[in-house]
């Protein structure tokens, strides 16, 4: 009995270590299970998260290739600017609110704008998101001074497209802008990034793959403060290739200045032997520099105004008016119903089937050269009726009307319109009448020709019957022989020369210029003012330049509106040659 309490005490002491051991084993088991869960089950995921916390991707923009004129003058390049970014891996939603408000104060950027930029720039790659730019030197300085309180944000250099001549050749050069999320899904396999920019129009779009270059970047290790500790990998960005255009800068400047005299219109200057475009301008126009940072709401509204400043009018169809008399002349002489010596009686008014069609003068019996020179309507009414619509529209197609020219800016060019017999029956459901032939023979009716098509037609007359392919970059381009009779070409060339020497374009009969040949045209567009045309080439005996000038609803005549434009370009091109 004396040993009972002591024995009980020994029994309690023996159970206590077992209880403690059980607790220790329980906690140890939990820790092992947790470690197994973290290391074995979610090990790869956690390692990736750790790397994300210490490894940062720093992409490097490729510098886009420059656009140069035919002599190497810079038409488009790139310029450095500063932008504000955040690193999304370092800024979660909770941290963003405080950072956003601080950035709004320091940078002077509305908080709502910062929110919008963060949302729209989110990307699965974890690349930094652009919040604002281009920044002013004052904004950059303020950020540098307070960068310690702006963890997750950074200011870095970026590259923007720059057009040093502003609106010059805007429709030729085109512009670039950022890709959309939908485009990114399609373009990502081709190496594009969510922050990439692509050509939207003009040469920028047509030669996108040549100009864009290839992204590079650095993979760097950073510490808890976001400071770079070491570079883990480096891939230099590959710059895009420069592109030399056929455009001649002095001639392009002259074209831009000449078009300033009309609200709407276009000019095309081309080498008639090769199809190389020396100048192309359109009005109204735009400044492609506004797309580099992105247009403001007011700028975007102006760009989408009813007058369509983004539209290249060199590629749009308009009634050709009396310039089409070249086609009628070719159709008549090629048909065999007329010969180079044929004459037709002209009068003040031509009546047919109970309807009379006026003219601006009676010249008696005249041949094709003088008919072109004085632009006699009654001459061509009768010629058109005699040959009929099939040879007329056949000649138009032969000279490239009604089809695309093949210039590189695909998707921007329209084929114009040749409203022939089949078109009228199919579209209007009406039969062809002699009235249609009469109006078509002088370039009115259902006819639309683009300035670039007209340049191609004049080139065929100037170069001896070859249909060239207009182009903006020197490349192999075919010439199609259209087989015009030498006598046909001789008669038409004689007439186009007489237009300048004693016809409707005598302003170009200037001793300071080489011999110029061409044709005026004034197209009615009721109730709006008339369109004005002039197309021509020089020197008349061995042409090196074709010029088409067009004033849309400019009022006046081809000889008073379009001819002065052409003279300005001729004076520039042939000065010192």
C-alpha positions in Angstrom: 0.0 0.0 0.0 2.9 2.4 0.7 4.0 2.2 -2.9 0.7 2.9 -4.5 0.9 6.7 -5.0 4.4 6.6 -6.3 3.5 3.9 -8.7 0.6 6.1 -10.0 3.0 8.9 -10.5 5.3 6.8 -12.5 2.4 5.6 -14.7 1.4 9.3 -15.5 4.9 10.2 -16.3 5.2 7.3 -18.7 2.1 8.4 -20.6 3.1 12.1 -21.0 6.1 11.5 -23.5 3.8 9.4 -25.6 1.2 12.2 -25.8 3.9 14.8 -26.7 5.4 12.4 -29.3 1.9 12.1 -30.9 1.6 15.9 -31.1 5.0 16.2 -32.5 4.4 13.5 -35.1 1.0 15.1 -36.0 2.6 18.5 -36.7 5.5 17.0 -38.5 3.2 14.9 -40.6 1.2 18.1 -41.5 4.4 19.9 -42.4 5.6 17.0 -44.5 2.2 16.8 -46.2 2.2 20.5 -46.9 5.8 20.4 -48.2 4.8 17.5 -50.4 1.7 19.4 -51.6 3.8 22.4 -52.4 6.9 20.7 -53.8 5.5 17.6 -55.6 1.9 18.5 -56.6 2.3 22.2 -57.2 6.1 22.4 -57.5 6.3 23.5 -61.2 3.6 26.1 -60.6 5.3 27.6 -57.5 8.7 27.6 -59.2 7.1 29.6 -62.1 5.7 32.1 -59.6 9.0 32.5 -57.9 10.7 33.1 -61.2 8.0 35.7 -62.1 8.8 37.5 -58.9 12.5 37.7 -59.7 12.6 37.5 -63.5 11.4 40.3 -65.7 10.8 40.4 -69.4 12.0 43.6 -71.1 10.9 43.5 -74.8 12.7 45.7 -77.3 10.8 47.3 -80.2 12.1 46.7 -83.7 12.9 50.0 -85.5 10.8 50.1 -88.6 12.6 50.5 -91.9 12.7 54.0 -93.5 10.9 55.1 -96.6 13.1 57.0 -99.0 12.5 58.9 -102.3 14.2 57.8 -105.5 17.3 59.8 -104.6 17.5 58.7 -100.9 15.7 61.6 -99.2 13.9 60.5 -96.1 10.1 60.4 -96.4 9.4 58.3 -93.3 11.6 57.3 -90.3 11.4 56.6 -86.6 11.9 58.9 -83.6 12.6 58.2 -80.0 10.1 59.2 -77.3 9.4 58.4 -73.6 6.4 56.5 -72.4 5.0 55.5 -69.0 4.6 51.8 -68.3 3.7 49.4 -65.5 4.9 45.9 -64.9 1.7 43.9 -64.4 3.5 41.2 -62.4 4.5 43.7 -59.8 1.1 45.5 -59.5 -2.0 43.6 -58.4 -5.5 45.1 -58.4 -5.2 46.3 -54.8 -1.8 47.9 -55.3 -2.9 49.5 -58.6 -5.5 51.8 -57.0 -2.9 53.6 -54.9 -0.3 53.6 -57.7 -2.8 54.9 -60.2 -3.8 57.9 -58.0 -0.1 58.7 -57.3 0.7 58.5 -61.0 -2.2 60.8 -61.9 -0.8 63.5 -59.6 2.8 63.1 -60.6 2.3 62.7 -64.3 -0.8 64.9 -64.7 -2.7 62.1 -66.4 -6.4 61.5 -65.5 -6.9 58.4 -63.4 -9.7 57.2 -65.7 -7.3 57.3 -68.7 -4.7 55.2 -66.7 -7.4 52.7 -65.8 -8.5 52.4 -69.5 -4.9 51.9 -70.7 -4.2 49.2 -68.1 -7.3 47.3 -69.1 -6.7 47.6 -72.8 -3.1 46.7 -72.6 -3.5 43.5 -70.5 -1.7 40.5 -72.1 -1.1 36.9 -71.3 2.7 37.3 -71.8 3.1 39.6 -68.8 4.8 42.3 -70.9 4.7 45.8 -69.5 1.7 47.9 -70.3 1.9 51.4 -71.8 -0.1 53.9 -69.7 0.8 57.2 -71.3 3.0 58.8 -74.0 4.7 60.4 -75.6 5.8 62.2 -72.3 7.1 65.7 -72.1 10.6 66.4 -70.6 8.8 67.8 -67.5 6.8 64.6 -67.0 9.9 62.5 -67.3 11.8 64.6 -64.8 8.9 64.5 -62.3 8.8 60.7 -62.6 12.5 60.4 -62.0 12.3 62.5 -58.9 9.6 60.3 -57.3 10.3 56.9 -58.9 11.0 55.4 -55.4 7.4 55.9 -54.5 6.1 54.5 -57.8 7.0 50.8 -57.5 5.8 48.8 -60.5 5.8 51.8 -62.8 8.6 52.9 -65.1 9.5 55.4 -67.8 11.3 54.1 -70.8 12.3 55.0 -74.4 10.0 54.0 -77.2 10.1 54.3 -81.0 7.4 56.1 -83.0 6.9 56.4 -86.7 7.7 59.9 -88.0 7.0 61.6 -91.3 9.4 64.6 -91.4 7.4 66.3 -94.3 4.1 66.0 -92.6 1.2 65.5 -94.9 3.4 65.2 -98.0 2.6 62.0 -100.0 0.4 60.9 -97.1 -1.8 58.7 -99.3 1.3 57.1 -100.8 3.2 56.5 -97.6 0.2 55.6 -95.5 0.3 55.3 -91.7 0.7 52.8 -88.9 -1.3 52.1 -85.7 -1.4 49.6 -82.9 -2.9 46.2 -83.5 -6.2 45.2 -81.9 -6.8 42.2 -79.7 -8.6 40.4 -82.5 -5.6 41.1 -84.9 -3.2 39.9 -82.2 -4.7 36.5 -82.1 -4.1 36.1 -85.8 -0.7 37.8 -85.9 0.9 36.3 -82.8 2.2 33.2 -84.7 4.0 35.6 -87.1 6.0 37.2 -84.3 3.8 40.2 -83.5 3.3 41.5 -79.9 0.3 43.0 -78.3 2.0 46.4 -78.4 3.0 46.1 -82.0 2.1 48.5 -84.8 1.2 47.6 -88.3 0.9 49.5 -91.6 -2.7 50.5 -92.2 -2.6 52.0 -95.7 -0.3 53.0 -98.5 3.3 51.7 -98.7 3.3 51.1 -95.0 0.7 48.4 -95.5 1.8 47.1 -98.8 5.4 46.5 -97.6 4.6 45.7 -94.0 6.8 42.5 -93.9 9.7 44.3 -95.4 9.6 47.3 -93.1 8.6 45.9 -89.7 11.7 44.1 -88.4 11.7 41.6 -85.5 11.2 42.0 -81.8 14.0 41.4 -79.4 14.2 41.6 -75.6 16.1 41.0 -72.3 15.3 38.5 -69.5 16.7 40.1 -66.3 16.7 39.1 -62.7 15.5 41.8 -60.2 15.6 42.1 -56.5 12.7 42.8 -54.1 13.0 46.5 -55.0 12.7 45.9 -58.7 16.4 46.7 -59.4 18.1 44.7 -62.1 20.7 42.2 -60.6 21.8 40.4 -63.7 20.9 39.8 -67.3 19.8 36.2 -68.0 19.3 36.4 -71.7 19.5 39.0 -74.5 18.1 39.0 -78.0 18.7 42.2 -80.0 15.8 43.5 -82.0 16.3 43.3 -85.7 15.5 46.5 -87.5 13.3 46.6 -90.6 14.7 47.2 -94.0 14.7 50.6 -95.7 12.6 50.9 -98.8 13.5 53.2 -101.7 10.4 54.5 -103.6 10.1 55.8 -107.1 8.7 59.1 -105.8 10.8 62.2 -106.6 10.6 64.5 -103.6 10.9 67.9 -105.5 8.2 66.8 -107.9 6.0 65.5 -105.1 6.4 68.9 -103.4 5.3 70.6 -106.6 2.3 68.3 -106.8 1.2 69.0 -103.2 1.5 72.8 -103.8 -0.4 72.6 -107.1 -3.3 70.8 -105.4 -3.6 73.4 -102.7 -5.6 75.4 -105.2 -8.5 73.0 -105.1 -10.5 71.5 -102.2 -10.7 68.1 -103.7 -8.6 66.5 -106.5 -5.6 64.4 -107.4 -2.3 64.5 -109.4 -0.4 61.5 -110.8 3.0 61.9 -112.4 4.6 58.7 -114.0 7.4 57.6 -116.2 5.6 56.5 -119.4 8.3 54.0 -120.3 8.4 52.0 -117.1 5.3 52.9 -115.0 7.4 54.3 -112.1 5.3 56.8 -110.1 7.2 60.1 -109.7 4.5 61.9 -107.7 1.0 61.1 -106.4 -1.0 63.5 -104.4 -4.7 63.7 -103.3 -6.9 66.4 -101.7 -8.1 66.7 -99.0 -5.2 65.0 -97.2 -4.1 64.3 -93.7 -0.9 64.3 -91.5 0.1 60.7 -90.8 2.1 61.8 -87.8 -1.2 62.0 -85.8 -1.4 58.2 -85.9 1.9 57.7 -84.2 0.8 58.5 -80.7 -2.9 58.0 -81.8 -5.3 60.7 -83.0 -7.4 62.6 -80.5 -11.2 62.4 -80.7 -11.3 65.8 -82.6 -8.6 64.6 -85.0 -10.4 61.3 -85.6 -13.6 63.1 -86.3 -11.8 65.3 -88.8 -10.2 62.3 -90.5 -13.7 60.8 -91.0 -15.3 63.9 -92.3 -17.7 63.7 -95.3 -14.9 64.9 -97.6 -12.9 61.8 -96.8 -9.3 63.0 -96.3 -8.1 59.4 -95.9 -9.4 58.5 -99.4 -6.8 58.5 -102.2 -8.6 60.2 -105.1 -5.9 59.0 -107.5 -7.6 55.6 -107.2 -11.3 56.7 -107.4 -13.4 56.8 -110.6 -14.7 60.0 -112.1 -16.3 61.0 -115.5 -13.4 61.4 -117.9 -15.1 64.0 -120.0 -13.3 65.1 -123.2 -10.1 63.2 -122.3 -12.1 60.1 -123.4 -12.0 61.5 -127.0 -8.6 59.9 -127.2 -10.3 56.5 -126.7 -12.9 57.4 -129.3 -10.2 58.4 -131.8 -8.3 55.2 -131.3 -11.5 53.1 -131.6 -12.4 54.9 -134.9 -9.0 54.6 -136.5 -8.5 51.0 -135.4 -11.9 50.0 -136.6 -11.0 50.6 -140.3 -14.1 52.8 -140.7 -11.9 55.9 -140.5 -8.4 56.5 -141.7 -5.8 59.2 -140.7 -7.1 61.5 -143.4 -10.8 61.2 -142.6 -12.8 64.4 -142.0 -16.1 65.0 -140.4 -18.4 68.0 -140.6 -18.7 69.9 -137.3 -21.5 72.3 -136.4 -23.0 74.2 -133.5 -25.6 71.6 -132.8 -26.0 68.0 -133.9 -29.5 66.5 -134.1 -30.3 62.8 -134.1 -33.6 60.9 -133.6 -35.4 64.1 -132.7 -32.9 65.2 -130.1 -30.2 67.9 -130.6 -26.8 68.0 -128.9 -24.9 71.3 -128.7 -21.3 72.1 -129.2 -19.1 75.1 -128.3 -18.2 75.9 -131.9 -18.5 74.9 -135.6 -15.2 74.3 -137.4 -16.4 72.9 -140.7 -15.0 69.6 -142.0 -12.0 68.7 -139.8 -9.9 65.6 -139.1 -9.0 63.9 -135.9 -6.0 66.1 -134.9 -7.9 69.3 -135.1 -11.0 67.6 -133.5 -8.8 66.8 -130.5 -7.3 70.2 -130.4 -10.6 72.1 -130.3 -12.4 69.3 -128.5 -15.3 69.2 -130.9 -18.3 67.4 -129.5 -20.2 67.2 -132.8 -17.2 65.5 -134.4 -17.2 62.7 -131.9 -21.0 62.4 -131.7 -21.0 61.3 -135.3 -17.8 59.2 -135.0 -19.2 57.3 -132.0 -22.5 56.6 -133.8 -20.8 55.3 -136.9 -18.4 52.9 -135.1 -20.9 51.8 -132.5 -20.5 50.9 -128.8 -18.6 47.7 -129.1 -15.4 49.1 -130.8 -15.7 52.1 -128.4 -15.7 50.1 -125.2 -13.3 47.6 -126.7 -10.7 50.3 -127.2 -11.3 51.6 -123.6 -10.5 48.1 -122.2 -7.6 47.8 -124.5 -6.1 50.9 -123.0 -6.6 49.6 -119.4 -9.9 51.3 -118.5 -12.4 49.2 -116.4 -9.6 47.2 -114.7 -7.1 47.6 -111.9 -3.7 48.8 -112.9 -1.6 46.4 -110.7 -0.1 49.1 -108.5 1.1 47.7 -105.1 -1.6 49.4 -103.0 -4.0 46.6 -103.3 -7.4 47.2 -101.8 -7.2 50.9 -102.2 -7.6 51.1 -106.0 -11.0 50.9 -107.7 -11.6 49.6 -111.3 -13.7 52.6 -112.4 -16.7 51.9 -114.6 -17.4 51.1 -118.2 -21.2 51.3 -118.6 -21.5 49.4 -121.8 -24.5 47.5 -123.3 -24.2 44.5 -121.0 -23.8 46.7 -117.9 -26.9 48.8 -118.7 -29.0 45.7 -119.3 -27.8 44.0 -116.1 -27.7 46.9 -113.8 -30.5 49.2 -115.1 -32.5 46.6 -116.9 -32.7 48.8 -120.0 -31.7 48.4 -123.6 -28.8 50.4 -125.1 -29.8 53.4 -127.2 -28.0 55.8 -129.6 -28.2 58.4 -126.9 -25.9 56.2 -124.8 -23.4 56.0 -127.7 -23.5 59.7 -128.2 -22.8 60.6 -124.6 -20.2 57.9 -124.1 -18.2 59.0 -127.2 -17.4 62.3 -125.4 -16.7 60.8 -122.0 -20.1 61.4 -120.3 -22.7 58.9 -119.4 -22.0 55.8 -117.3 -18.2 56.2 -117.4 -15.8 56.5 -114.6 -12.0 56.5 -114.9 -9.4 56.8 -112.1 -6.5 59.3 -112.5 -4.0 56.3 -112.2 -5.8 54.6 -115.1 -5.7 57.7 -117.2 -2.0 58.1 -116.5 -1.6 54.5 -117.8 -3.6 55.3 -120.9 -1.5 58.4 -121.8 1.6 56.4 -121.2 0.5 53.9 -123.8 0.1 56.7 -126.3 3.4 58.2 -125.3 5.5 55.1 -125.3 4.3 53.6 -128.6 1.6 51.3 -127.5 2.8 49.5 -124.3 0.5 49.2 -121.3 2.7 49.6 -118.3 2.1 48.6 -114.6 2.3 51.7 -112.3 4.5 51.0 -109.3 5.9 52.8 -106.3 8.9 50.6 -105.7 11.4 49.6 -108.4 10.6 45.9 -109.2 10.3 43.8 -112.3 7.0 44.8 -114.0 5.6 43.5 -117.3 4.7 45.7 -120.2 1.8 44.6 -122.4 1.9 45.3 -126.1 -1.6 46.4 -127.2 -0.8 46.4 -130.9 -2.0 49.9 -131.9 -1.3 50.8 -135.6 1.6 53.2 -136.0 -0.7 55.4 -138.1 -3.3 55.5 -135.2 -0.6 56.6 -132.7 0.7 59.2 -135.1 -2.7 60.8 -135.6 -3.5 60.9 -131.9 -0.1 62.3 -131.0 -0.5 65.0 -133.6 -3.8 65.9 -132.1 -2.6 66.0 -128.5 0.3 68.2 -129.6 -2.1 70.6 -131.3 -4.2 70.8 -128.1 -1.2 72.7 -126.7 0.0 74.6 -129.7 -3.4 76.0 -130.8 -6.1 74.3 -128.8 -7.5 74.3 -125.2 -4.2 74.1 -123.4 -2.0 76.8 -124.9 -0.8 77.8 -121.4 1.6 74.9 -121.8 3.0 76.2 -125.1 5.9 77.8 -123.2 9.4 78.2 -124.5 10.7 77.4 -121.0 9.2 73.9 -121.3 9.9 71.1 -123.8 7.1 70.4 -126.3 4.1 69.2 -124.3 1.1 67.2 -125.6 -2.1 66.5 -123.9 -5.9 66.9 -123.6 -8.2 68.9 -121.4 -11.6 67.8 -120.1 -14.5 69.3 -118.3 -17.0 66.9 -116.8 -20.5 67.9 -115.8 -21.7 66.8 -112.4 -25.0 68.5 -111.8 -26.1 70.0 -109.5 -22.5 70.3 -108.2 -19.7 72.3 -110.0 -17.9 70.6 -112.9 -14.8 68.4 -112.7 -11.6 69.6 -114.4 -9.1 67.3 -116.1 -5.8 67.6 -118.0 -3.6 64.7 -119.0 -0.4 65.1 -121.0 3.2 64.2 -121.5 6.5 65.7 -122.4 8.8 66.0 -124.4 6.2 65.2 -127.1 8.8 63.5 -129.4 10.4 61.4 -126.6 8.3 61.4 -123.5 9.8 61.0 -120.0 6.9 62.1 -117.9 3.1 61.7 -118.0 1.0 64.0 -115.7 -2.7 63.8 -114.9 -4.3 66.6 -112.9 -7.8 66.5 -111.7 -10.0 68.9 -109.8 -13.1 67.3 -108.3 -16.1 69.7 -108.4 -13.6 72.5 -108.8 -15.7 74.5 -111.3 -14.0 76.1 -114.3 -12.5 74.2 -117.2 -9.7 71.7 -117.6 -7.7 74.5 -119.3 -8.2 76.9 -116.5 -8.0 74.6 -113.4 -6.0 71.5 -114.3 -3.5 72.9 -116.9 -1.9 75.3 -114.5 -1.3 72.4 -112.1 0.5 70.4 -114.8 2.6 73.4 -115.8 3.9 73.7 -112.3 5.0 70.1 -112.3 6.4 70.3 -115.8 8.5 73.4 -114.8 9.8 71.5 -111.7 10.7 68.3 -113.5 12.3 69.8 -116.6 14.2 72.6 -114.8 17.9 72.1 -115.6 17.3 68.9 -117.6 
